[in-house]
Amino acid sequence: MLVIPLIFSALALGVAGLGNLRHLGRIGLKTLVYTVAMSAIAVLLGVFFVNTLMPGSGISDDVKARLLAGAAERSAGLPSTTTAPRTGIDLFIQIIPDNPFARLPMAICWQ
């Protein structure tokens, strides 16, 4: 879900940075086609291998129950928000943590 917006924004910013679309020419078209083709191949390979190998399908019921119980336990500790942000700025402010260094493991902070 992140690949398509990242590639699109990178290509759009690159084209916008040129200023004049005539400078883009054939090499720009070839680059665009190459990028879209490689992205499509990567997505198709990912979908193919996930559907073929089915990761996680061999997990026993006991392990699956323990994983679900652990996930439920961790999610119970998360704060719940009852109101949605009113504006885009409110959403942006809620995304940014008050102290970004508090989210990092201590080993990373003190190196």
N, C-alpha and C positions, 0 to 999 in steps of 0.2 A: 504494500500500500504506500510505501514511501518512495519507491523507485520512479514511478511515473511522474509525480510532481517534481521530484528533484531534477530529473532529466529535462522535463519541459521547462522548468524555470532556468536551468543552466543554458539551454539553447536559446530561450527568449532573451535572456540578459546578454548573451553573446551577440545575437543579431542586433539588439538594441544598441549595444556598444559600438557597432560599426557605423551607425548614423545613416549612411546611405546604403540602401539595399542593392544598388548596382555593384558595389564592391564585393558583395557576397558571391555572385556568379555561380559557375558550375561547381567549383570546389565546395561551396557552401551547401549546394543541393546534394552533392555526393556525401558530404559529412552528415547531413541530416538523415539521408536514406540509410547510411551505414549505422548511425546511432540507433535509429528506430528498429532496424533489422536485428542488430545485436541484442537490443533490449527484449525484443519479441522472442528471440531464440532462448535467451536466459530465462524468461518467464515460462516458456513452454517446457524447457528442460526441468525447471523446478517443479512444475505441476506434474509432469510425467513421472519424475522420480518419487514424488510424494505419493502419487496414486499407485505406483508400482511397488515400492518398498514398504509403504504403510508404516512409518515409524511409530512406535508405541503400541502397535496392535498385539505384540507378543507379551505384553505386561500381564502378569497374573492378577487375579481379582484382589488378592491380599495387598499387593503393592499398590494397585490402583486405589483401593480404599484408604490406605495410609496417605498417599499423595493428596487425595481429595480432602481428607481430614486435616492435613497440614495446611493446605491452601485455605480451607474454611477458617482455621484458627488464626492464620496470618491476616486474612481479610477482616476478621472480627475486630482486630486491633486498629484498623484504619479509621480515621475520622470520617463521618458521613456528612455530606452536604445536602441540605434539604432545599436550598434555593439555587436556581441557576443564575449565572451572571447576567446582568441586565444589558450591558453593552460589550462591544469588542474590547474596549480598554479594560473593563473589569475582568474579562477572561484572561487577557494578557497579564494583568497584575497577579491574578491567581496562579498562573502557570509558573511565574518566577518565584522561587523560594525566598523567604526572608533572609536566610543565611545560606548561600550556595555551598560553603565549605562544611556546613553541618551534614550535608547529604553524602559527602565523600567518606570512604573508610579512613580511619586515622593513619594507616600506614602510608597512604598516598599523600596526605596533608603534611606529614612531617619529613618527607624525603627531600 
